[in-house]
Amino acid sequence: MRKLWIGIVIIVILVLAITIIVTQVKQETKGIKIGVILPLSGNAAWLGEQHRWGMDIAVNEINAAGGINGKKLELVYEDDKNESLEAVNAFNKIWTIYKVPVVFSVSSSSAMAIYPKAEGKKVVLYANCGHPEIADLSKWTFRNFLTSLQETNAMANLCIEKFVIKELGVLYVDDAYGVGGYDVFTKTYTGLGGKILADEKYDKNGTDFRTEITKLLSKTPKTIYIIGYGKSTAILLNQLKELRYNGLILGTNNFSGPPINEMALTALEGSIFTAPQFYSASNNAKMIEFGNKVKGLYGKEAQWNTAVEYDAIYIVAKAIKNAKSYNGDEVRNALEQIGDFDGLAGKYRYSPNGEWVLELAVRTYKNGIQIPLDK
């Protein structure tokens, strides 16, 4: 008899547990969920932080205005630590639990690892990263991000047509972003008649690059183009100056914000780099208002990454609103119909391969202040 009662109690507990789980799932499905895979820890946590600010602000605004078709928008975050395997695990976790139609990623290496998974599950991968080819690899991949293809193509043309730099050296980070950008730059620059005197790649997690720098400097380049990001690039810039390089330094959008301009501001003086229109010293009223909001909420300066992700959430929210149903196929179709977009980070031109292309600006540092190059 006692065993019977124990069995009944166990069954009751199981039924109650299942009821609670089902109720929670039903409550969760009342809202609209989007997966977001960011480096929230590790060597690129600063990047994840900048992207998350813009996403959270956009979601709060959308929900305050009534949500999407009356439903609140919710972001489900997972940490990829800027590592491909972690990104795949994060994607699998989000898909298994929530079956979301859209997943965001901001790391080139992560996006390259995830996109076959997203394609197989018919999930839109919104890959706001700089890898030059990610949007071309799958009809399920979209972005409104500045790409290394766009930047390195622009810099190659600037070198030949504006700056008249016929030869230079290149330092690039050894990952999908750096290698992809280097390949595009080399093809465009040499195709226009430029000559690369030497090139060296460096570890994104490294701290001592004197060997690579010394090899490059042995070819005595008067100009060096750096394709990189994060603390490692800031360290590399400082070590370039320690090794008495005084020539021109060219760079990518990553020169415009932390951690590079916090750790290597002196080394950035006089450098020239490409970046989107948005930056904290802009005199644009919308940009100033957004910058003040970020500063008030997080105590830090808004970066162009922040503005781009703010725009991205609004693009995806519009697609979900217009979609016939809440699934990857319909959201993908709706994204393709949005067309050109005027956002906080600037004007976007939609390209049929699934990306909104941003207008580029060219800036420099003068007396430690970031300014447009022509000022």
C-alpha positions as CSV (number, residue, x, y, z in Angstrom):
1,M,0.0,0.0,0.0
2,R,2.8,2.4,0.9
3,K,4.5,1.8,-2.5
4,L,1.2,2.6,-4.2
5,W,0.9,5.9,-2.4
6,I,4.5,6.7,-3.2
7,G,3.8,6.0,-6.8
8,I,0.7,8.3,-6.8
9,V,2.7,11.1,-5.2
10,I,5.4,10.8,-7.8
11,I,2.9,10.9,-10.6
12,V,1.2,14.0,-9.1
13,I,4.5,15.7,-8.9
14,L,5.4,14.9,-12.5
15,V,2.0,16.1,-13.7
16,L,2.4,19.4,-11.7
17,A,5.9,19.8,-13.1
18,I,4.7,19.2,-16.7
19,T,1.8,21.6,-16.2
20,I,4.2,24.4,-14.9
21,I,6.5,23.9,-17.9
22,V,3.7,23.9,-20.4
23,T,2.3,27.0,-18.8
24,Q,5.7,28.8,-18.9
25,V,6.2,27.8,-22.6
26,K,2.7,29.1,-23.5
27,Q,3.5,32.4,-21.7
28,E,6.8,32.7,-23.4
29,T,5.2,32.2,-26.8
30,K,3.0,35.2,-26.3
31,G,6.0,37.5,-27.1
32,I,8.2,37.5,-30.2
33,K,11.7,36.2,-29.6
34,I,14.9,36.8,-31.6
35,G,18.2,35.0,-30.8
36,V,21.3,37.1,-30.3
37,I,24.8,35.6,-30.2
38,L,27.4,38.0,-28.9
39,P,30.9,37.9,-27.4
40,L,29.8,38.8,-23.9
41,S,33.0,37.6,-22.3
42,G,36.5,37.0,-23.5
43,N,38.8,39.1,-25.8
44,A,35.9,40.8,-27.6
45,A,33.5,41.5,-24.8
46,W,33.8,45.2,-25.5
47,L,32.3,44.6,-29.0
48,G,29.4,42.6,-27.6
49,E,28.7,45.3,-25.1
50,Q,28.6,48.0,-27.9
51,H,26.2,46.0,-30.0
52,R,24.0,45.1,-27.1
53,W,23.4,48.7,-26.1
54,G,21.8,49.6,-29.5
55,M,19.7,46.4,-29.5
56,D,18.3,46.9,-26.1
57,I,17.5,50.6,-26.7
58,A,15.7,49.7,-29.9
59,V,13.7,46.9,-28.3
60,N,12.6,49.1,-25.4
61,E,11.4,51.8,-27.8
62,I,9.5,49.3,-29.9
63,N,7.8,47.7,-26.9
64,A,7.0,51.1,-25.4
65,A,5.2,51.9,-28.7
66,G,3.1,48.8,-28.5
67,G,5.5,46.1,-29.7
68,I,5.1,44.2,-33.0
69,N,1.5,43.7,-34.0
70,G,0.6,44.0,-30.3
71,K,3.3,41.5,-29.1
72,K,6.4,42.4,-27.1
73,L,9.8,41.8,-28.7
74,E,12.3,39.9,-26.6
75,L,16.0,39.2,-27.3
76,V,17.4,35.9,-26.2
77,Y,21.2,36.4,-25.6
78,E,23.9,33.8,-25.7
79,D,27.7,34.2,-25.3
80,D,30.0,33.0,-28.0
81,K,33.2,34.4,-26.4
82,N,34.3,35.3,-30.0
83,E,34.9,31.6,-30.7
84,S,33.4,29.5,-33.5
85,L,32.6,26.4,-31.5
86,E,31.0,28.4,-28.8
87,A,28.9,30.2,-31.4
88,V,27.7,26.9,-32.9
89,N,26.7,25.7,-29.4
90,A,24.9,29.0,-28.7
91,F,22.9,28.6,-32.0
92,N,22.0,25.1,-31.2
93,K,20.8,26.0,-27.7
94,I,18.7,28.9,-29.0
95,W,17.1,26.9,-31.8
96,T,16.4,23.9,-29.6
97,I,14.6,25.9,-26.9
98,Y,12.9,28.7,-28.8
99,K,12.8,27.8,-32.5
100,V,13.3,31.5,-33.4
101,P,13.1,32.6,-37.0
102,V,16.0,35.1,-36.7
103,V,19.4,34.9,-35.0
104,F,21.9,37.8,-34.8
105,S,25.7,37.3,-34.8
106,V,28.4,40.0,-34.7
107,S,31.7,38.0,-35.1
108,S,33.0,37.1,-38.6
109,S,34.3,33.7,-37.3
110,S,31.1,32.9,-35.5
111,A,28.9,33.9,-38.5
112,M,31.0,31.7,-40.8
113,A,30.5,28.8,-38.4
114,I,26.8,29.4,-37.9
115,Y,25.5,30.1,-41.4
116,P,25.2,26.5,-42.6
117,K,23.3,25.6,-39.4
118,A,20.9,28.6,-39.9
119,E,20.4,27.6,-43.5
120,G,19.6,24.0,-42.6
121,K,17.0,25.1,-40.0
122,K,15.6,27.9,-42.3
123,V,16.6,30.5,-39.8
124,V,17.6,34.1,-40.9
125,L,21.1,34.7,-39.8
126,Y,21.5,38.5,-39.3
127,A,25.3,38.6,-39.5
128,N,26.4,42.1,-38.5
129,C,30.1,41.4,-39.0
130,G,32.8,42.6,-41.3
131,H,33.5,39.4,-43.3
132,P,33.5,40.3,-47.0
133,E,31.5,37.3,-48.2
134,I,29.1,36.2,-45.5
135,A,26.0,37.8,-47.2
136,D,26.9,36.1,-50.5
137,L,27.1,32.6,-49.0
138,S,23.4,32.0,-48.3
139,K,20.0,33.5,-49.1
140,W,19.3,33.2,-45.4
141,T,22.1,35.6,-44.4
142,F,21.5,39.4,-44.0
143,R,23.3,42.4,-42.5
144,N,23.4,46.2,-42.4
145,F,27.0,46.3,-41.3
146,L,30.1,47.9,-42.7
147,T,32.1,45.1,-44.3
148,S,35.8,44.6,-44.7
149,L,35.2,44.2,-48.4
150,Q,33.6,47.7,-48.5
151,E,36.3,49.2,-46.3
152,T,39.3,47.6,-47.9
153,N,38.0,48.4,-51.4
154,A,37.5,52.0,-50.4
155,M,40.9,52.2,-48.8
156,A,42.6,50.7,-51.9
157,N,41.0,53.3,-54.1
158,L,41.8,56.1,-51.7
159,C,45.4,55.0,-51.6
160,I,45.8,55.2,-55.4
161,E,43.4,58.0,-56.4
162,K,43.5,60.4,-53.4
163,F,46.6,59.8,-51.3
164,V,48.8,58.6,-54.2
165,I,50.3,55.8,-52.2
166,K,51.9,53.4,-54.7
167,E,53.4,51.0,-52.1
168,L,52.8,50.0,-48.5
169,G,53.0,47.3,-45.9
170,V,50.0,45.4,-44.4
171,L,49.4,44.1,-40.9
172,Y,46.2,42.0,-40.5
173,V,44.6,40.0,-37.8
174,D,44.7,36.2,-38.4
175,D,41.0,35.4,-38.4
176,A,38.1,35.4,-40.9
177,Y,37.7,39.2,-40.7
178,G,41.4,40.0,-41.2
179,V,42.2,37.4,-43.8
180,G,39.1,38.2,-45.8
181,G,39.8,41.9,-45.7
182,Y,43.5,41.4,-46.6
183,D,42.5,39.3,-49.6
184,V,40.1,41.9,-50.9
185,F,42.5,44.8,-50.3
186,T,45.4,43.0,-52.1
187,K,43.3,42.2,-55.1
188,T,41.9,45.8,-55.5
189,Y,45.1,47.6,-54.6
190,T,47.5,45.7,-56.8
191,G,44.9,45.7,-59.6
192,L,45.0,49.5,-59.5
193,G,48.8,49.4,-59.8
194,G,49.8,49.4,-56.1
195,K,52.6,47.3,-54.6
196,I,52.6,45.6,-51.3
197,L,56.1,45.6,-50.0
198,A,55.4,43.2,-47.1
199,D,52.6,41.7,-45.1
200,E,52.4,40.1,-41.7
201,K,49.4,38.5,-39.9
202,Y,49.1,38.7,-36.1
203,D,47.2,36.7,-33.4
204,K,43.9,38.3,-32.2
205,N,44.8,37.2,-28.7
206,G,48.4,38.2,-28.8
207,T,50.3,40.7,-26.7
208,D,53.8,40.9,-28.3
209,F,54.0,41.7,-32.0
210,R,57.5,43.0,-32.2
211,T,58.7,40.1,-34.4
212,E,56.0,40.7,-37.0
213,I,56.5,44.4,-36.9
214,T,60.3,44.1,-37.2
215,K,59.9,41.8,-40.3
216,L,57.6,44.4,-41.9
217,L,59.7,47.4,-41.1
218,S,62.8,45.7,-42.7
219,K,61.1,46.5,-46.0
220,T,61.0,50.2,-44.9
221,P,57.3,51.0,-45.8
222,K,56.4,54.6,-45.5
223,T,52.7,53.6,-45.1
224,I,51.2,50.7,-43.2
225,Y,47.6,49.5,-43.5
226,I,46.3,47.7,-40.4
227,I,43.2,45.5,-40.7
228,G,42.3,44.5,-37.2
229,Y,40.3,45.2,-34.0
230,G,40.4,44.9,-30.3
231,K,43.1,45.1,-27.6
232,S,45.6,43.2,-29.8
233,T,45.4,45.9,-32.5
234,A,45.8,48.6,-29.8
235,I,48.9,46.9,-28.5
236,L,50.3,46.5,-32.0
237,L,49.8,50.2,-32.7
238,N,51.7,51.1,-29.5
239,Q,54.5,48.7,-30.4
240,L,54.8,50.1,-33.9
241,K,55.6,53.5,-32.2
242,E,57.9,51.9,-29.7
243,L,59.9,50.5,-32.7
244,R,60.1,54.1,-34.0
245,Y,57.8,53.8,-37.0
246,N,56.9,57.3,-37.9
247,G,55.2,56.8,-41.3
248,L,51.5,57.0,-42.2
249,I,49.1,54.5,-40.6
250,L,45.9,53.5,-42.3
251,G,43.1,51.6,-40.6
252,T,39.6,50.4,-40.5
253,N,36.5,51.5,-38.6
254,N,37.9,49.9,-35.4
255,F,40.3,52.9,-35.1
256,S,37.2,55.0,-34.3
257,G,36.3,53.5,-30.9
258,P,37.3,51.5,-27.8
259,P,39.4,49.7,-27.0
260,I,41.8,51.0,-29.7
261,N,41.3,54.7,-29.2
262,E,41.4,54.3,-25.4
263,M,44.6,52.2,-25.4
264,A,46.5,53.7,-28.3
265,L,45.3,57.3,-28.8
266,T,48.8,58.7,-29.1
267,A,49.7,56.2,-31.8
268,L,46.5,57.0,-33.7
269,E,47.5,60.7,-34.1
270,G,47.5,61.5,-37.9
271,S,46.2,58.1,-38.9
272,I,43.5,57.8,-41.6
273,F,40.7,55.3,-41.4
274,T,37.3,54.5,-42.9
275,A,34.1,54.3,-40.8
276,P,30.3,54.9,-41.0
277,Q,28.8,58.3,-40.7
278,F,27.9,57.9,-37.0
279,Y,30.4,59.0,-34.4
280,S,30.1,60.6,-30.9
281,A,31.4,64.1,-32.0
282,S,28.9,64.4,-34.8
283,N,26.7,67.6,-35.0
284,N,23.7,65.6,-36.2
285,A,20.7,66.1,-33.8
286,K,19.5,62.5,-33.9
287,M,23.0,61.2,-33.3
288,I,23.5,63.6,-30.4
289,E,20.2,62.5,-28.8
290,F,21.1,58.8,-29.2
291,G,24.6,59.4,-27.8
292,N,23.2,61.1,-24.8
293,K,20.8,58.2,-24.2
294,V,23.6,55.7,-24.3
295,K,25.8,57.8,-22.0
296,G,22.9,58.2,-19.6
297,L,22.1,54.4,-19.5
298,Y,25.5,52.9,-19.7
299,G,28.0,55.7,-18.8
300,K,29.9,55.2,-22.0
301,E,30.2,56.7,-25.5
302,A,27.9,55.4,-28.2
303,Q,29.9,53.8,-31.0
304,W,28.8,53.3,-34.6
305,N,28.3,49.6,-33.9
306,T,25.7,50.7,-31.3
307,A,23.9,52.8,-33.9
308,V,24.0,50.0,-36.6
309,E,22.5,47.4,-34.3
310,Y,19.8,49.9,-33.2
311,D,19.0,50.2,-36.9
312,A,19.2,46.4,-37.4
313,I,16.5,45.8,-34.8
314,Y,14.2,48.2,-36.5
315,I,14.8,46.6,-39.9
316,V,14.1,43.1,-38.5
317,A,11.1,44.4,-36.5
318,K,9.6,45.9,-39.7
319,A,10.1,42.6,-41.5
320,I,8.4,40.6,-38.7
321,K,5.5,43.0,-38.7
322,N,5.1,42.7,-42.5
323,A,5.6,38.9,-42.6
324,K,2.6,36.7,-43.3
325,S,3.5,34.5,-40.4
326,Y,6.2,34.2,-37.7
327,N,8.6,31.8,-39.4
328,G,12.0,32.1,-41.0
329,D,10.8,31.7,-44.6
330,E,8.2,34.5,-44.3
331,V,10.6,36.8,-42.3
332,R,13.3,36.3,-45.0
333,N,10.8,37.2,-47.7
334,A,9.8,40.3,-45.8
335,L,13.4,41.4,-45.3
336,E,14.0,41.2,-49.1
337,Q,11.1,43.6,-49.6
338,I,12.2,46.5,-47.3
339,G,14.6,48.1,-49.7
340,D,16.7,51.2,-48.9
341,F,16.7,52.4,-45.3
342,D,17.4,55.7,-43.7
343,G,18.7,54.9,-40.3
344,L,20.5,56.4,-37.3
345,A,23.9,55.3,-38.6
346,G,23.3,56.9,-42.0
347,K,21.7,56.0,-45.3
348,Y,21.6,52.3,-46.3
349,R,21.4,51.1,-49.9
350,Y,19.9,47.7,-50.2
351,S,21.8,45.1,-52.2
352,P,20.1,42.0,-53.7
353,N,22.5,39.7,-51.9
354,G,20.8,40.5,-48.6
355,E,22.8,43.5,-47.2
356,W,22.1,47.1,-46.5
357,V,25.3,49.0,-47.6
358,L,26.3,52.0,-45.4
359,E,27.7,55.2,-46.6
360,L,31.4,55.6,-45.7
361,A,33.2,58.5,-44.1
362,V,37.0,59.0,-43.9
363,R,38.4,60.4,-40.6
364,T,41.6,61.1,-38.8
365,Y,42.8,62.1,-35.3
366,K,44.1,65.6,-34.7
367,N,45.3,66.5,-31.2
368,G,43.6,63.4,-29.9
369,I,40.2,64.4,-31.4
370,Q,38.5,62.3,-34.1
371,I,37.5,64.6,-37.1
372,P,36.6,64.2,-40.8
373,L,39.7,64.0,-42.9
374,D,39.0,67.1,-44.9
375,K,38.6,69.4,-41.9
